[in-house]
Amino acid sequence: MKKTFLSKLKPFLGTFQLHLDENTEFDYFIVFKNADNISLKVFNQMGRWTHYGQKSVRGWSSLSKEQIKAFVVEHLNCKDDEFEVFNANNELFRTRF
């Protein structure tokens, strides 16, 4: 039965495309080494964010990970090695702070 299902699905597997626009938002975690850097007022300028523990925030933003990192460095005077940005759906196994 499993083989039959997959054989029917096979023609469609290569046709999926993700269309992104400025309204598409992604779910992120930002984890800090130091809790002093967390300011939701600043974070909410780039999306919808909430505290997620003492040293992290979780939120939705249309910015890329690289844009979020640049924003945090510029607006919170953080260095690149003081925080990490993770896609909430797939990179959690790399959290090490």
Backbone atoms as SQL, in Angstrom:
CREATE TABLE atoms (id INTEGER PRIMARY KEY, chain TEXT, resi INTEGER, resn TEXT, atom TEXT, x REAL, y REAL, z REAL);
INSERT INTO atoms VALUES
  (1, 'A', 1, 'MET', 'N', 0.825, -1.195, 0.000),
  (2, 'A', 1, 'MET', 'CA', 0.000, 0.000, 0.000),
  (3, 'A', 1, 'MET', 'C', 0.870, 1.261, 0.000),
  (4, 'A', 2, 'LYS', 'N', 1.937, 1.248, 0.790),
  (5, 'A', 2, 'LYS', 'CA', 2.837, 2.400, 0.859),
  (6, 'A', 2, 'LYS', 'C', 3.461, 2.681, -0.503),
  (7, 'A', 3, 'LYS', 'N', 3.867, 1.614, -1.219),
  (8, 'A', 3, 'LYS', 'CA', 4.464, 1.769, -2.537),
  (9, 'A', 3, 'LYS', 'C', 3.474, 2.374, -3.532),
  (10, 'A', 4, 'THR', 'N', 2.245, 1.950, -3.467),
  (11, 'A', 4, 'THR', 'CA', 1.214, 2.469, -4.361),
  (12, 'A', 4, 'THR', 'C', 0.991, 3.958, -4.121),
  (13, 'A', 5, 'PHE', 'N', 0.926, 4.339, -2.877),
  (14, 'A', 5, 'PHE', 'CA', 0.732, 5.747, -2.534),
  (15, 'A', 5, 'PHE', 'C', 1.886, 6.593, -3.053),
  (16, 'A', 6, 'LEU', 'N', 3.120, 6.148, -2.817),
  (17, 'A', 6, 'LEU', 'CA', 4.286, 6.904, -3.265),
  (18, 'A', 6, 'LEU', 'C', 4.374, 6.975, -4.784),
  (19, 'A', 7, 'SER', 'N', 3.986, 5.911, -5.470),
  (20, 'A', 7, 'SER', 'CA', 4.040, 5.943, -6.934),
  (21, 'A', 7, 'SER', 'C', 3.038, 6.954, -7.500),
  (22, 'A', 8, 'LYS', 'N', 1.908, 7.126, -6.845),
  (23, 'A', 8, 'LYS', 'CA', 0.929, 8.120, -7.288),
  (24, 'A', 8, 'LYS', 'C', 1.394, 9.541, -6.962),
  (25, 'A', 9, 'LEU', 'N', 2.155, 9.691, -5.924),
  (26, 'A', 9, 'LEU', 'CA', 2.636, 10.996, -5.486),
  (27, 'A', 9, 'LEU', 'C', 3.879, 11.451, -6.261),
  (28, 'A', 10, 'LYS', 'N', 4.637, 10.525, -6.790),
  (29, 'A', 10, 'LYS', 'CA', 5.924, 10.805, -7.435),
  (30, 'A', 10, 'LYS', 'C', 5.880, 11.906, -8.499),
  (31, 'A', 11, 'PRO', 'N', 4.902, 11.954, -9.396),
  (32, 'A', 11, 'PRO', 'CA', 4.907, 13.018, -10.419),
  (33, 'A', 11, 'PRO', 'C', 4.802, 14.432, -9.846),
  (34, 'A', 12, 'PHE', 'N', 4.314, 14.558, -8.627),
  (35, 'A', 12, 'PHE', 'CA', 4.113, 15.879, -8.039),
  (36, 'A', 12, 'PHE', 'C', 5.269, 16.327, -7.149),
  (37, 'A', 13, 'LEU', 'N', 6.170, 15.435, -6.787),
  (38, 'A', 13, 'LEU', 'CA', 7.226, 15.771, -5.822),
  (39, 'A', 13, 'LEU', 'C', 8.179, 16.839, -6.337),
  (40, 'A', 14, 'GLY', 'N', 8.476, 16.869, -7.596),
  (41, 'A', 14, 'GLY', 'CA', 9.409, 17.860, -8.129),
  (42, 'A', 14, 'GLY', 'C', 8.765, 19.150, -8.566),
  (43, 'A', 15, 'THR', 'N', 7.470, 19.297, -8.388),
  (44, 'A', 15, 'THR', 'CA', 6.778, 20.476, -8.897),
  (45, 'A', 15, 'THR', 'C', 6.483, 21.526, -7.834),
  (46, 'A', 16, 'PHE', 'N', 6.761, 21.236, -6.562),
  (47, 'A', 16, 'PHE', 'CA', 6.442, 22.175, -5.486),
  (48, 'A', 16, 'PHE', 'C', 7.372, 23.384, -5.549),
  (49, 'A', 17, 'GLN', 'N', 6.806, 24.586, -5.476),
  (50, 'A', 17, 'GLN', 'CA', 7.591, 25.815, -5.424),
  (51, 'A', 17, 'GLN', 'C', 7.042, 26.700, -4.319),
  (52, 'A', 18, 'LEU', 'N', 7.947, 27.326, -3.596),
  (53, 'A', 18, 'LEU', 'CA', 7.563, 28.237, -2.522),
  (54, 'A', 18, 'LEU', 'C', 7.676, 29.660, -3.042),
  (55, 'A', 19, 'HIS', 'N', 6.572, 30.371, -3.053),
  (56, 'A', 19, 'HIS', 'CA', 6.563, 31.750, -3.535),
  (57, 'A', 19, 'HIS', 'C', 6.570, 32.689, -2.335),
  (58, 'A', 20, 'LEU', 'N', 7.626, 33.474, -2.209),
  (59, 'A', 20, 'LEU', 'CA', 7.776, 34.381, -1.083),
  (60, 'A', 20, 'LEU', 'C', 7.538, 35.814, -1.532),
  (61, 'A', 21, 'ASP', 'N', 6.941, 36.604, -0.688),
  (62, 'A', 21, 'ASP', 'CA', 6.813, 38.031, -0.926),
  (63, 'A', 21, 'ASP', 'C', 7.083, 38.759, 0.381),
  (64, 'A', 22, 'GLU', 'N', 6.912, 40.066, 0.383),
  (65, 'A', 22, 'GLU', 'CA', 7.244, 40.851, 1.581),
  (66, 'A', 22, 'GLU', 'C', 6.318, 40.567, 2.753),
  (67, 'A', 23, 'ASN', 'N', 5.205, 39.887, 2.516),
  (68, 'A', 23, 'ASN', 'CA', 4.278, 39.551, 3.596),
  (69, 'A', 23, 'ASN', 'C', 4.532, 38.178, 4.205),
  (70, 'A', 24, 'THR', 'N', 5.472, 37.430, 3.648),
  (71, 'A', 24, 'THR', 'CA', 5.796, 36.112, 4.172),
  (72, 'A', 24, 'THR', 'C', 6.648, 36.273, 5.413),
  (73, 'A', 25, 'GLU', 'N', 6.252, 35.637, 6.508),
  (74, 'A', 25, 'GLU', 'CA', 7.008, 35.723, 7.756),
  (75, 'A', 25, 'GLU', 'C', 7.492, 34.343, 8.157),
  (76, 'A', 26, 'PHE', 'N', 8.635, 34.322, 8.842),
  (77, 'A', 26, 'PHE', 'CA', 9.235, 33.089, 9.306),
  (78, 'A', 26, 'PHE', 'C', 9.339, 33.112, 10.828),
  (79, 'A', 27, 'ASP', 'N', 9.290, 31.948, 11.418),
  (80, 'A', 27, 'ASP', 'CA', 9.341, 31.763, 12.867),
  (81, 'A', 27, 'ASP', 'C', 10.809, 31.603, 13.280),
  (82, 'A', 28, 'TYR', 'N', 11.300, 32.482, 14.154),
  (83, 'A', 28, 'TYR', 'CA', 12.697, 32.475, 14.575),
  (84, 'A', 28, 'TYR', 'C', 12.835, 32.451, 16.098),
  (85, 'A', 29, 'PHE', 'N', 13.965, 31.930, 16.545),
  (86, 'A', 29, 'PHE', 'CA', 14.453, 32.097, 17.907),
  (87, 'A', 29, 'PHE', 'C', 15.726, 32.915, 17.835),
  (88, 'A', 30, 'ILE', 'N', 15.918, 33.804, 18.792),
  (89, 'A', 30, 'ILE', 'CA', 17.196, 34.477, 18.969),
  (90, 'A', 30, 'ILE', 'C', 17.626, 34.178, 20.395),
  (91, 'A', 31, 'VAL', 'N', 18.775, 33.536, 20.530),
  (92, 'A', 31, 'VAL', 'CA', 19.283, 33.122, 21.839),
  (93, 'A', 31, 'VAL', 'C', 20.536, 33.948, 22.133),
  (94, 'A', 32, 'PHE', 'N', 20.555, 34.572, 23.302),
  (95, 'A', 32, 'PHE', 'CA', 21.665, 35.432, 23.720),
  (96, 'A', 32, 'PHE', 'C', 22.496, 34.754, 24.801),
  (97, 'A', 33, 'LYS', 'N', 23.756, 35.096, 24.858),
  (98, 'A', 33, 'LYS', 'CA', 24.610, 34.643, 25.958),
  (99, 'A', 33, 'LYS', 'C', 24.291, 35.427, 27.227),
  (100, 'A', 34, 'ASN', 'N', 23.834, 36.670, 27.049),
  (101, 'A', 34, 'ASN', 'CA', 23.584, 37.567, 28.162),
  (102, 'A', 34, 'ASN', 'C', 22.144, 38.097, 28.053),
  (103, 'A', 35, 'ALA', 'N', 21.380, 37.999, 29.104),
  (104, 'A', 35, 'ALA', 'CA', 19.978, 38.424, 29.075),
  (105, 'A', 35, 'ALA', 'C', 19.816, 39.943, 29.025),
  (106, 'A', 36, 'ASP', 'N', 20.879, 40.703, 29.242),
  (107, 'A', 36, 'ASP', 'CA', 20.786, 42.169, 29.247),
  (108, 'A', 36, 'ASP', 'C', 20.457, 42.746, 27.875),
  (109, 'A', 37, 'ASN', 'N', 20.675, 41.984, 26.811),
  (110, 'A', 37, 'ASN', 'CA', 20.502, 42.503, 25.456),
  (111, 'A', 37, 'ASN', 'C', 19.069, 42.445, 24.943),
  (112, 'A', 38, 'ILE', 'N', 18.158, 41.872, 25.689),
  (113, 'A', 38, 'ILE', 'CA', 16.805, 41.649, 25.176),
  (114, 'A', 38, 'ILE', 'C', 15.928, 42.880, 25.433),
  (115, 'A', 39, 'SER', 'N', 15.480, 43.495, 24.347),
  (116, 'A', 39, 'SER', 'CA', 14.574, 44.638, 24.417),
  (117, 'A', 39, 'SER', 'C', 13.471, 44.423, 23.384),
  (118, 'A', 40, 'LEU', 'N', 12.278, 44.025, 23.846),
  (119, 'A', 40, 'LEU', 'CA', 11.188, 43.752, 22.908),
  (120, 'A', 40, 'LEU', 'C', 10.793, 44.986, 22.111),
  (121, 'A', 41, 'LYS', 'N', 10.977, 46.156, 22.673),
  (122, 'A', 41, 'LYS', 'CA', 10.659, 47.390, 21.942),
  (123, 'A', 41, 'LYS', 'C', 11.494, 47.466, 20.667),
  (124, 'A', 42, 'VAL', 'N', 12.754, 47.094, 20.763),
  (125, 'A', 42, 'VAL', 'CA', 13.638, 47.088, 19.594),
  (126, 'A', 42, 'VAL', 'C', 13.277, 45.943, 18.657),
  (127, 'A', 43, 'PHE', 'N', 13.064, 44.748, 19.198),
  (128, 'A', 43, 'PHE', 'CA', 12.738, 43.584, 18.369),
  (129, 'A', 43, 'PHE', 'C', 11.451, 43.783, 17.586),
  (130, 'A', 44, 'ASN', 'N', 10.461, 44.410, 18.189),
  (131, 'A', 44, 'ASN', 'CA', 9.177, 44.578, 17.526),
  (132, 'A', 44, 'ASN', 'C', 9.236, 45.532, 16.337),
  (133, 'A', 45, 'GLN', 'N', 10.361, 46.172, 16.112),
  (134, 'A', 45, 'GLN', 'CA', 10.565, 46.979, 14.905),
  (135, 'A', 45, 'GLN', 'C', 10.779, 46.086, 13.683),
  (136, 'A', 46, 'MET', 'N', 11.114, 44.820, 13.898),
  (137, 'A', 46, 'MET', 'CA', 11.379, 43.922, 12.770),
  (138, 'A', 46, 'MET', 'C', 10.466, 42.702, 12.760),
  (139, 'A', 47, 'GLY', 'N', 9.365, 42.746, 13.498),
  (140, 'A', 47, 'GLY', 'CA', 8.432, 41.624, 13.500),
  (141, 'A', 47, 'GLY', 'C', 7.638, 41.582, 14.792),
  (142, 'A', 48, 'ARG', 'N', 7.067, 40.418, 15.080),
  (143, 'A', 48, 'ARG', 'CA', 6.284, 40.213, 16.303),
  (144, 'A', 48, 'ARG', 'C', 7.053, 39.253, 17.195),
  (145, 'A', 49, 'TRP', 'N', 7.520, 39.720, 18.349),
  (146, 'A', 49, 'TRP', 'CA', 8.420, 38.940, 19.207),
  (147, 'A', 49, 'TRP', 'C', 7.892, 38.856, 20.629),
  (148, 'A', 50, 'THR', 'N', 8.238, 37.763, 21.309),
  (149, 'A', 50, 'THR', 'CA', 7.916, 37.587, 22.722),
  (150, 'A', 50, 'THR', 'C', 9.122, 36.962, 23.418),
  (151, 'A', 51, 'HIS', 'N', 9.197, 37.157, 24.725),
  (152, 'A', 51, 'HIS', 'CA', 10.249, 36.507, 25.505),
  (153, 'A', 51, 'HIS', 'C', 10.037, 35.003, 25.457),
  (154, 'A', 52, 'TYR', 'N', 11.131, 34.283, 25.398),
  (155, 'A', 52, 'TYR', 'CA', 11.075, 32.822, 25.368),
  (156, 'A', 52, 'TYR', 'C', 12.155, 32.321, 26.312),
  (157, 'A', 53, 'GLY', 'N', 11.889, 32.419, 27.590),
  (158, 'A', 53, 'GLY', 'CA', 12.897, 32.116, 28.598),
  (159, 'A', 53, 'GLY', 'C', 13.650, 33.372, 28.977),
  (160, 'A', 54, 'GLN', 'N', 14.708, 33.219, 29.757),
  (161, 'A', 54, 'GLN', 'CA', 15.458, 34.375, 30.237),
  (162, 'A', 54, 'GLN', 'C', 16.398, 34.972, 29.201),
  (163, 'A', 55, 'LYS', 'N', 16.945, 34.146, 28.329),
  (164, 'A', 55, 'LYS', 'CA', 17.971, 34.621, 27.409),
  (165, 'A', 55, 'LYS', 'C', 17.583, 34.506, 25.945),
  (166, 'A', 56, 'SER', 'N', 16.290, 34.411, 25.658),
  (167, 'A', 56, 'SER', 'CA', 15.913, 34.260, 24.253),
  (168, 'A', 56, 'SER', 'C', 14.561, 34.903, 23.965),
  (169, 'A', 57, 'VAL', 'N', 14.339, 35.136, 22.677),
  (170, 'A', 57, 'VAL', 'CA', 13.062, 35.630, 22.185),
  (171, 'A', 57, 'VAL', 'C', 12.637, 34.742, 21.022),
  (172, 'A', 58, 'ARG', 'N', 11.340, 34.698, 20.808),
  (173, 'A', 58, 'ARG', 'CA', 10.802, 33.974, 19.663),
  (174, 'A', 58, 'ARG', 'C', 9.864, 34.917, 18.944),
  (175, 'A', 59, 'GLY', 'N', 9.940, 34.892, 17.624),
  (176, 'A', 59, 'GLY', 'CA', 9.072, 35.794, 16.894),
  (177, 'A', 59, 'GLY', 'C', 8.940, 35.476, 15.431),
  (178, 'A', 60, 'TRP', 'N', 8.061, 36.235, 14.798),
  (179, 'A', 60, 'TRP', 'CA', 7.793, 36.119, 13.375),
  (180, 'A', 60, 'TRP', 'C', 8.303, 37.369, 12.691),
  (181, 'A', 61, 'SER', 'N', 9.057, 37.173, 11.603),
  (182, 'A', 61, 'SER', 'CA', 9.603, 38.302, 10.871),
  (183, 'A', 61, 'SER', 'C', 9.712, 37.957, 9.392),
  (184, 'A', 62, 'SER', 'N', 9.602, 38.962, 8.554),
  (185, 'A', 62, 'SER', 'CA', 9.783, 38.769, 7.124),
  (186, 'A', 62, 'SER', 'C', 11.257, 38.912, 6.730),
  (187, 'A', 63, 'LEU', 'N', 12.102, 39.256, 7.684),
  (188, 'A', 63, 'LEU', 'CA', 13.537, 39.398, 7.408),
  (189, 'A', 63, 'LEU', 'C', 14.212, 38.031, 7.357),
  (190, 'A', 64, 'SER', 'N', 15.316, 37.957, 6.655),
  (191, 'A', 64, 'SER', 'CA', 16.123, 36.736, 6.625),
  (192, 'A', 64, 'SER', 'C', 16.954, 36.651, 7.902),
  (193, 'A', 65, 'LYS', 'N', 17.555, 35.499, 8.137),
  (194, 'A', 65, 'LYS', 'CA', 18.426, 35.343, 9.310),
  (195, 'A', 65, 'LYS', 'C', 19.559, 36.361, 9.276),
  (196, 'A', 66, 'GLU', 'N', 20.147, 36.573, 8.108),
  (197, 'A', 66, 'GLU', 'CA', 21.254, 37.513, 7.975),
  (198, 'A', 66, 'GLU', 'C', 20.813, 38.943, 8.281),
  (199, 'A', 67, 'GLN', 'N', 19.618, 39.316, 7.817),
  (200, 'A', 67, 'GLN', 'CA', 19.089, 40.649, 8.097),
  (201, 'A', 67, 'GLN', 'C', 18.796, 40.821, 9.590),
  (202, 'A', 68, 'ILE', 'N', 18.277, 39.784, 10.219),
  (203, 'A', 68, 'ILE', 'CA', 18.012, 39.848, 11.660),
  (204, 'A', 68, 'ILE', 'C', 19.311, 40.006, 12.420),
  (205, 'A', 69, 'LYS', 'N', 20.342, 39.236, 12.052),
  (206, 'A', 69, 'LYS', 'CA', 21.636, 39.366, 12.731),
  (207, 'A', 69, 'LYS', 'C', 22.183, 40.781, 12.584),
  (208, 'A', 70, 'ALA', 'N', 22.114, 41.346, 11.378),
  (209, 'A', 70, 'ALA', 'CA', 22.608, 42.707, 11.155),
  (210, 'A', 70, 'ALA', 'C', 21.809, 43.720, 11.972),
  (211, 'A', 71, 'PHE', 'N', 20.509, 43.541, 12.068),
  (212, 'A', 71, 'PHE', 'CA', 19.652, 44.427, 12.844),
  (213, 'A', 71, 'PHE', 'C', 20.036, 44.394, 14.318),
  (214, 'A', 72, 'VAL', 'N', 20.213, 43.199, 14.865),
  (215, 'A', 72, 'VAL', 'CA', 20.562, 43.053, 16.283),
  (216, 'A', 72, 'VAL', 'C', 21.924, 43.684, 16.566),
  (217, 'A', 73, 'VAL', 'N', 22.892, 43.443, 15.710),
  (218, 'A', 73, 'VAL', 'CA', 24.225, 44.026, 15.888),
  (219, 'A', 73, 'VAL', 'C', 24.134, 45.552, 15.893),
  (220, 'A', 74, 'GLU', 'N', 23.381, 46.100, 14.948),
  (221, 'A', 74, 'GLU', 'CA', 23.282, 47.554, 14.824),
  (222, 'A', 74, 'GLU', 'C', 22.485, 48.202, 15.945),
  (223, 'A', 75, 'HIS', 'N', 21.332, 47.635, 16.302),
  (224, 'A', 75, 'HIS', 'CA', 20.422, 48.297, 17.234),
  (225, 'A', 75, 'HIS', 'C', 20.616, 47.937, 18.705),
  (226, 'A', 76, 'LEU', 'N', 21.276, 46.818, 18.978),
  (227, 'A', 76, 'LEU', 'CA', 21.472, 46.417, 20.371),
  (228, 'A', 76, 'LEU', 'C', 22.947, 46.387, 20.778),
  (229, 'A', 77, 'ASN', 'N', 23.805, 46.873, 19.899),
  (230, 'A', 77, 'ASN', 'CA', 25.245, 46.898, 20.166),
  (231, 'A', 77, 'ASN', 'C', 25.785, 45.543, 20.610),
  (232, 'A', 78, 'CYS', 'N', 25.350, 44.493, 19.946),
  (233, 'A', 78, 'CYS', 'CA', 25.830, 43.131, 20.225),
  (234, 'A', 78, 'CYS', 'C', 26.877, 42.754, 19.195),
  (235, 'A', 79, 'LYS', 'N', 27.756, 41.875, 19.602),
  (236, 'A', 79, 'LYS', 'CA', 28.705, 41.287, 18.664),
  (237, 'A', 79, 'LYS', 'C', 28.108, 39.997, 18.124),
  (238, 'A', 80, 'ASP', 'N', 28.580, 39.579, 16.953),
  (239, 'A', 80, 'ASP', 'CA', 28.057, 38.363, 16.313),
  (240, 'A', 80, 'ASP', 'C', 28.136, 37.131, 17.204),
  (241, 'A', 81, 'ASP', 'N', 29.142, 37.057, 18.058),
  (242, 'A', 81, 'ASP', 'CA', 29.317, 35.857, 18.889),
  (243, 'A', 81, 'ASP', 'C', 28.542, 35.914, 20.208),
  (244, 'A', 82, 'GLU', 'N', 27.746, 36.966, 20.421),
  (245, 'A', 82, 'GLU', 'CA', 26.965, 37.096, 21.649),
  (246, 'A', 82, 'GLU', 'C', 25.527, 36.589, 21.519),
  (247, 'A', 83, 'PHE', 'N', 25.139, 36.186, 20.310),
  (248, 'A', 83, 'PHE', 'CA', 23.785, 35.684, 20.091),
  (249, 'A', 83, 'PHE', 'C', 23.777, 34.795, 18.859),
  (250, 'A', 84, 'GLU', 'N', 22.681, 34.050, 18.734),
  (251, 'A', 84, 'GLU', 'CA', 22.505, 33.165, 17.586),
  (252, 'A', 84, 'GLU', 'C', 21.055, 33.236, 17.131),
  (253, 'A', 85, 'VAL', 'N', 20.833, 33.237, 15.833),
  (254, 'A', 85, 'VAL', 'CA', 19.491, 33.268, 15.262),
  (255, 'A', 85, 'VAL', 'C', 19.202, 31.892, 14.671),
  (256, 'A', 86, 'PHE', 'N', 18.053, 31.317, 15.027),
  (257, 'A', 86, 'PHE', 'CA', 17.663, 29.992, 14.555),
  (258, 'A', 86, 'PHE', 'C', 16.295, 30.044, 13.904),
  (259, 'A', 87, 'ASN', 'N', 16.141, 29.322, 12.832),
  (260, 'A', 87, 'ASN', 'CA', 14.818, 29.095, 12.280),
  (261, 'A', 87, 'ASN', 'C', 14.123, 28.157, 13.251),
  (262, 'A', 88, 'ALA', 'N', 12.985, 28.534, 13.764),
  (263, 'A', 88, 'ALA', 'CA', 12.327, 27.756, 14.816),
  (264, 'A', 88, 'ALA', 'C', 11.886, 26.371, 14.362),
  (265, 'A', 89, 'ASN', 'N', 11.855, 26.142, 13.083),
  (266, 'A', 89, 'ASN', 'CA', 11.350, 24.871, 12.596),
  (267, 'A', 89, 'ASN', 'C', 12.405, 23.832, 12.278),
  (268, 'A', 90, 'ASN', 'N', 13.680, 24.207, 12.181),
  (269, 'A', 90, 'ASN', 'CA', 14.614, 23.162, 11.778),
  (270, 'A', 90, 'ASN', 'C', 16.026, 23.243, 12.318),
  (271, 'A', 91, 'GLU', 'N', 16.440, 24.267, 12.983),
  (272, 'A', 91, 'GLU', 'CA', 17.836, 24.351, 13.401),
  (273, 'A', 91, 'GLU', 'C', 18.029, 24.268, 14.905),
  (274, 'A', 92, 'LEU', 'N', 17.068, 23.769, 15.625),
  (275, 'A', 92, 'LEU', 'CA', 17.144, 23.777, 17.077),
  (276, 'A', 92, 'LEU', 'C', 18.222, 22.859, 17.620),
  (277, 'A', 93, 'PHE', 'N', 18.629, 21.863, 16.885),
  (278, 'A', 93, 'PHE', 'CA', 19.653, 20.949, 17.375),
  (279, 'A', 93, 'PHE', 'C', 20.997, 21.617, 17.507),
  (280, 'A', 94, 'ARG', 'N', 21.159, 22.838, 17.004),
  (281, 'A', 94, 'ARG', 'CA', 22.440, 23.538, 17.085),
  (282, 'A', 94, 'ARG', 'C', 22.518, 24.522, 18.251),
  (283, 'A', 95, 'THR', 'N', 21.472, 24.648, 19.045),
  (284, 'A', 95, 'THR', 'CA', 21.472, 25.589, 20.172),
  (285, 'A', 95, 'THR', 'C', 22.468, 25.115, 21.219),
  (286, 'A', 96, 'ARG', 'N', 23.435, 25.969, 21.579),
  (287, 'A', 96, 'ARG', 'CA', 24.463, 25.567, 22.533),
  (288, 'A', 96, 'ARG', 'C', 24.766, 26.605, 23.596),
  (289, 'A', 97, 'PHE', 'N', 23.976, 27.639, 23.744),
  (290, 'A', 97, 'PHE', 'CA', 24.279, 28.667, 24.745),
  (291, 'A', 97, 'PHE', 'C', 23.828, 28.204, 26.102);
